[in-house]
Amino acid sequence: QVQLVESGGGLVQAGGSLRLSCSASGSIVPPNTLGWYRPGPGNQRELVATINNLGGTNYGDLAKGRFTISREKGENTMYLQMNGLKPEDTAVYHCNFVVFSGTYRVYWGQGIQVTVSS
């Protein structure tokens, strides 16, 4: 089992910044990926950004140029620096952890609220 602890959400004015973090603990082996998702069109979860245990990153279009995901190599705490926030970034952001150990296992955090006021 893997536990995910999210922190860093809150209220910010448009143009402001927030930093989210997510720490994974428990049965963690490489390869694995930590990431953030938020609700998107059609109530599907939309990719914000992911980072794997080797530091490889992937960004959703909504994040490119504004958000930066980071993780110390081999560590299981991930950070999402969000700059230039817009009211449309208001959402519950969910931490996601995917680990491959013979089969893929996927875990989700409870979610953390980000509110951007205009």
N, C-alpha and C positions, 0 to 999 in steps of 0.2 A: 504493500500500500504506500501511497505517496500523499503527503499533506501539503497544501499550498496556502501560504499566508500572504495576503495582499495588503498594501498600505499606500498612502500618499494621495488619495483622492481628495476632493473638496470643491470649494467654490472659488472661481477666479473670474476676473473681467476679461472681456474679449481682448485679444492681443497679449494676454498674460501667459504664464508658464506654470506647469505642474510637473512633478516627477513621481511616477508610480514605481513601486517595487513589488516583486513577488519572490518569495523564498520557498523553495521546495525541500522537503525533508522526507526521510523514509527510505524505501527501497529504490535507490537511484543508481543506475549504471549507465555508462555510455554505450551506444550513442543516444542522445536525447536532445529535445528541443523545448525551450520555454518561449512563450509568446503571449500576446494580448489580442483579444478579439472584442468586438462590440456588436450590438444588434445592427443589422443593415436592412436594406430593402427586402420586403417579403418576410420579415422576421427571421431571416437567416443570419447566422453570425458572420460578421465581416472581419477579414484580416486587418489588423493594425500593423503588427510586426512580430517577427519571430527571430530567435537566435539559438543556434545549436551549441553543443558543448565545445566545439572547436572555434567558435566565434563567427561562424557564417551567419549572415543576416538575410532576412527577406522582409520587404515592406509592402503593405497595401498602398494603393494609389492615394488613399486619403492621408497617408502619413509622410509620403515622400517630400523631402525638403523642409519638413516642420518637426518631425519626431525623430529621435535617435534612441535605438535600443542598444543596451550594453550588458556585458556579463564578463566577469573575470574568468579567464580560461580555467575550466575544470571546476568552477564554483557553481553553486546552485541558487544563487540570488541574481535576479535580472532586474534591470532598471529601464524605464521608459521615460526619457526626457521629452516633454511635450511643450513646444514653443509656438507662439503665434496662434494660440487657441481661438477657435471661432464658436459662436453659439451652437452651430450644427455639430460640434464635437461633444455636446452634452449627451451623456449616455452612461450606462453601467458597463464598465470595462471588466472583462473576465480574463483571469490568468489561465493559461493552458500549458499543460506539460505532457509531452509525448515521449515515451521511452520504448526502445526496441530491445526485447530480451527473449528471443525466440518468436515472439509475437508482439504486435504493437499494443501498448496500453496507453490510454488517454485519460487524463485527469483534468478537472475544471475547478477553479476557485469559485467562491461564492459571489464574487463580483464586488466592484467598488465604484461608487458614484463619482462622476466628474460632471460638474455643472459650470457652464460658461455663460456669464450674463452679458447682455449687449449694452 
